[in-house]
Amino acid sequence: MKLLIALALVTFAVGALSQCTCPNSKWAVCDGTPCQCTLLVGSNNKQTVDCTKLLPKCFLMKAQMQRARTGKDTRTIGGKPVETAFVDNDGVYDPDCEAGGQFKARQCNNTEECWCVNSAGVRRTDKGDKTIKCDEVVETYWLRMQMVHKPLTKDVTKEEIKTGMENAMLARYKLAKSFVKDVDYDPEGRMIVVDVKKEIGDRTEDLTRVGWYMEKDIKELPQFNDQNKFEPMVAGQKLEMEKVVVYYVDEKGPEFTMRHLTGGIIAVIVVVIVAVIAGLLALFFMRRREKQRYSKAQGREMDNM
Ligand SMILES: *[C@@H]1O[C@H](CO)[C@@H](O)[C@H](O)[C@H]1NC(C)=O
């Protein structure tokens, strides 16, 4: 009996933790036991789908149109390269620098509110007061730059973009081609994803400079004096960029607190805790009843004597 309860508890905990998801569509939303998934195909129109198979194209097309209407992402490439990657939501502030030009680990923007940054100067902790401790500047070793190029007259391939990008970054930012690790391309979305990455522990190359220059080149105006545009030559055409998002990956992940846990995860944790407590209570009462029965039996034996 005790074993049974323990077993049921474990299965329950595992079941609650193993998320209910749709392997065949990242847009589907799943819930409940048994796991049921739906696709939002119109405003207030949820289509139940069978996630054990590829989803019908018609549903997916409807879902994509709905996402486009509500300004949601329909990209097929890009996004966070790893779970610990993050973007800069704060923007430019007035930083404290070391004599050599590196960011100090703790930044306060001339206020009473302080936080810790990575080597790119991007906040990697919650904001705190002046007493916040930042032991080290955690190195950014990987930048994922996700950009959109302006329409082209002739189609280009991923390989041509990679070559063009490597050449342009070497010429413009003096970045050795070996640091351009990976390039991905989605022609329909005109999206290019460039991974600029160095070895963990490498302190000779400072990728965060490349990131800053490239962001300025694409979002604002070139940081360079000559004001030439950043236009990689790709298969004989100039590739102009119009948008860029930078993801930062550090040697140590960021330390944002529980506030960022989604409601779903919190709900799962609560359910598991409640189940464990209920199980322990059941065990406790069962044991007590057994003891009572035992002592009663003993009492009768005494009477007989
Ligand atoms: C830094 O301070 C400036 C003005 O004092 C403000 O506009 C900016 O939002 C602050 N940045 C951060 C990240 O707190």
Ligand as a Chemical Component Dictionary entry (heavy atoms), coordinates in Angstrom:
data_LIG
# 
_chem_comp.id                   LIG 
_chem_comp.type                 NON-POLYMER 
_chem_comp.pdbx_formal_charge   0 
_chem_comp.three_letter_code    LIG 
# 
loop_
_chem_comp_atom.comp_id 
_chem_comp_atom.atom_id 
_chem_comp_atom.alt_atom_id 
_chem_comp_atom.type_symbol 
_chem_comp_atom.charge 
_chem_comp_atom.model_Cartn_x 
_chem_comp_atom.model_Cartn_y 
_chem_comp_atom.model_Cartn_z 
_chem_comp_atom.pdbx_ordinal 
LIG C1 C1 C 0 19.960 56.128 -17.581 1  
LIG O1 O1 O 0 19.666 57.470 -17.278 2  
LIG C2 C2 C 0 19.051 58.202 -18.338 3  
LIG C3 C3 C 0 18.862 59.637 -17.938 4  
LIG O2 O2 O 0 19.440 59.945 -16.720 5  
LIG C4 C4 C 0 17.730 57.552 -18.710 6  
LIG O3 O3 O 0 17.138 58.235 -19.797 7  
LIG C5 C5 C 0 17.959 56.111 -19.067 8  
LIG O4 O4 O 0 16.724 55.471 -19.316 9  
LIG C6 C6 C 0 18.714 55.377 -17.968 10 
LIG N1 N1 N 0 19.017 54.026 -18.425 11 
LIG C7 C7 C 0 18.879 52.919 -17.679 12 
LIG C8 C8 C 0 19.242 51.643 -18.306 13 
LIG O5 O5 O 0 18.497 52.940 -16.518 14 
# 
loop_
_chem_comp_bond.comp_id 
_chem_comp_bond.atom_id_1 
_chem_comp_bond.atom_id_2 
_chem_comp_bond.value_order 
_chem_comp_bond.pdbx_ordinal 
LIG C1 O1 SING 1  
LIG C1 C6 SING 2  
LIG O1 C2 SING 3  
LIG C2 C3 SING 4  
LIG C2 C4 SING 5  
LIG C3 O2 SING 6  
LIG C4 O3 SING 7  
LIG C4 C5 SING 8  
LIG C5 O4 SING 9  
LIG C5 C6 SING 10 
LIG C6 N1 SING 11 
LIG N1 C7 SING 12 
LIG C7 C8 SING 13 
LIG C7 O5 DOUB 14 
# 
